[in-house]
Amino acid sequence: MATSQNELGSVTGLFSDGQDEEQHESYFQLVWQRFRKSRPAIAGGLMVLSLIILAIFAEFFAPVDPTDANLQDSFIPPTKIRLIDADGKLHLRPFVYNQVVTINPKTFEPLWEEDPEQRYDIQFFVKSWEWKILGLISTRYHLFGVAEGGKIHLLGTEKQGRDLWGRACTAGRISLSLSLFATIVSIVVGAVVGIVSGYYGGVIDNVIQRFVEFVASFPQLPLWLALAAIIPRTWDSLQVFIIMVIIFSLLSWTLLAREVRGKVLAFRETDFILAAKEMGASDARIIFLHLFPNSISHIIVVLTLTIPQIILAEAFLSFLGIGIQEPLVSWGFLMRDAQNLQTLGTHTWIMTPVIFIIVAVLGFNFLGDGLRDAADPYSIV
Amino acid sequence: MIGYIARRVGVSIAVVLGIALVSFIVIQLPPGDYADGYKSFLIEQGGATESEAEAQAELFRQRYGLDKPLPLQFLVWIRDMVTKGSFGFSFAYKRDVGELIAERFPRTLLLAVLAHLTSTVVGIVVGILVAPRQYSLADNLAAFAAFVLSALPRFWIALAIMFFLVFTLEQEHVTAFHSPQFVVVPWAFGSLEEISRTWAKLLDLLQHIWPVVVIAGLGGVARNMRVMRGNMLDELNAQYVTTARSKGLTEGQVMRRHAVPNALHPIIMYQGTSLPYMLQGELQASIVMGLPTIGTLLLTSLRNEDIYISASCLLIYGVLLVAGNLIADIALVVLDPRVRFS
């Protein structure tokens, strides 16, 4: 008896407002602790982060101006980075050979070859063409490059002679932001619909759920294809971008609406919601201050898992030349020339922007899987 | 149970009608119609004056009912579909859309069903194989492969396979269902010679469509495998499995008689949701490979503003999805007596 009283005392002592405040971890600290233990999730996060950095500071990572079109440089194969020169001598600083064009004597097609006479060392933080950081601060610095006169195309060039690596970095801006915005719009719609449906219940819930089922039974990709194909050609870039965001979010919100509804249904009967109601809280207050924060972890998980799907769908549409148009470029758009089998056969490297897509999709999927496990830090693994 | 099935069928028909309405509206959204294209064609190519061309375009509209209000056009379209089996008129192909679709629909269905079957069978088998070896090398490899396969854009896989076929294997006629010498060979089983020719034609067909089946099925394999593995792990940790083991059953018997049959139920329910994935894969792969299926028809019709084909193709995809879900639901009810009819 005495011991149990003692324990009780120590337990209540935990909650008494002492001078030395008890260390407690917030929800997000708990999530972070669990998240960082998952190696794939960290790797996924890093993949996504590096793509975002590449996209925002694309010009910094591009040794050649990716907007610089020059038909003379059409379809240059990727520049090989070397350490050992033609004489078999090892160089500590990586270098590239100058690429010169000749005419293939049989097919009369341009043939790019390396000229071992002309060597360019790869330098870091070089000064070359001018660009603006975030479109504001003018600078001439680039991460890497070669000396004046030389050119380096990591992924080769495309039809109009623009550097594919630089363009792929820039394309990330559209691919990532388009899918992010589309997902955010669908998340907002899905969360609102789901919360309303679950919170009010009854007839409203029934009607909304039938509508969600209806929208969910649409054939996604064919409908996206149809909607993107009817965008008038005369619209400017911003209009096309906005309408593409709307098109992609149109059919993506149903999954979230259902999941959020399930969560809200479970929360509706809990004590803290009942307490809030008894204290006379308005519906809006309960929804935004209680239900929404409690579903946010779930929403973030769905966000990271929806983005890669939209990236893939968008890549397919742009690959077909539907939707995103120049001057906007996305990763799928860069591979558009590969539709022609003949072009693809002689210039295999135009398929390489797919690496960016793979990294993005894998990254977001790993991140989403890790977040899903971490989002509920109170469960026991 | 009959009542439940009837109710599900009724709901499905309503959903299909809704999809038809939306498809029709979507296709009518852009300003202008095929008659406008016809008009500018007459002016540019036929040397007609503005008013002459306009009159011709007006005649064209009257002939195909394009001058009527939209709701009426929609009702006529649905009515003809139900009563005559006619899906409207294709302006670009100058044929009835029904014929075009009837020609291509069986191919799409064949590809989708083949992809579905292979992905289900392979996914389930791999799932069963890796589940008892959780976190082993094979399990991790399968998980990694599943992740990478679902991260690759499927149009890109199609490109890569086509590149390989054309430039490495130097196979000709990749963008067709048959090599030219087999196109006119009939599917006949009358005599021995006919059977051997049909057999050769079948092999030729498989040689042409395997990329699409593989591409459409790959993602499905990954998904089915993950679901099946999860189910198996749940079942293998259940108490009745421990009981079965302690009775002295061999591990193989435990798997065959207890774990696998119980783990299969969620997979059936899951089939309805994996169908759209297959259809989208089929769509991407056949567009890239240029196979004449519904997918390529949809794309060309969208580019030509050939409204009735586009709307019909969208509708066909919708019907396939709804039907797939319906079949999965009914199969589950028939196979699992625990499911309640609500």
Contacts between the chains, C-beta under 8 A, distances in Angstrom:
chain1	res1	chain2	res2	distance
A	213	B	15	7.6
A	214	B	15	5.8
A	214	B	18	5.7
A	217	B	15	5.3
A	217	B	19	7.2
A	217	B	318	7.1
A	217	B	321	5.8
A	217	B	322	5.6
A	217	B	325	6.8
A	218	B	19	6.4
A	218	B	22	7.3
A	218	B	318	6.6
A	218	B	321	7.8
A	219	B	19	7.9
A	219	B	276	6.5
A	219	B	279	6.7
A	219	B	280	7.9
A	219	B	314	6.8
A	219	B	317	3.6
A	219	B	318	5.4
A	219	B	320	7.6
A	219	B	321	5.6
A	220	B	276	6.5
A	220	B	280	6.9
A	221	B	279	7.9
A	221	B	280	4.3
A	221	B	283	5.9
A	221	B	284	7.6
A	222	B	283	6.6
A	222	B	295	7.8
A	222	B	298	6.0
A	222	B	313	6.8
A	222	B	314	5.5
A	222	B	317	4.7
A	223	B	22	7.9
A	223	B	23	7.8
A	223	B	26	7.0
A	223	B	314	6.4
A	225	B	298	6.7
A	225	B	299	6.9
A	225	B	302	6.6
A	226	B	23	7.5
A	226	B	26	5.4
A	226	B	27	6.7
A	226	B	298	7.4
A	226	B	302	6.0
A	226	B	310	6.0
A	226	B	314	6.0
A	227	B	26	6.2
A	229	B	302	4.0
A	229	B	303	7.0
A	230	B	26	7.2
A	230	B	27	7.7
A	230	B	29	5.5
A	230	B	30	4.2
A	230	B	302	7.6
A	232	B	30	6.8
A	232	B	31	7.4
A	308	B	151	7.4
A	312	B	153	5.4
A	312	B	154	7.9
A	315	B	153	5.2
A	315	B	155	7.6
A	316	B	153	6.5
A	316	B	154	7.7
A	316	B	155	5.1
A	316	B	284	5.7
A	319	B	153	7.8
A	319	B	155	5.5
A	320	B	287	7.1
A	320	B	299	6.9
A	322	B	302	7.8
A	332	B	153	7.4
A	335	B	156	7.2
A	335	B	159	7.8
A	338	B	159	5.7
A	339	B	288	7.7
A	341	B	162	6.8
A	341	B	163	7.7
A	341	B	166	6.3
A	344	B	159	6.8
A	344	B	163	6.0
A	345	B	163	7.1
A	345	B	166	7.0
A	345	B	167	5.4
A	348	B	163	7.4
A	351	B	156	6.9
A	351	B	159	6.4
A	351	B	160	7.3
A	354	B	152	7.5
A	354	B	153	6.4
A	354	B	156	4.9
A	357	B	151	7.8
A	357	B	153	5.6
A	357	B	156	7.6
A	358	B	148	7.6
A	358	B	151	5.1
A	358	B	152	6.3
A	361	B	150	7.7
A	361	B	151	4.0
A	362	B	147	6.4
A	362	B	148	7.2
A	362	B	151	4.6
A	365	B	147	6.6
A	365	B	150	7.4
A	365	B	151	6.7
A	366	B	147	7.7
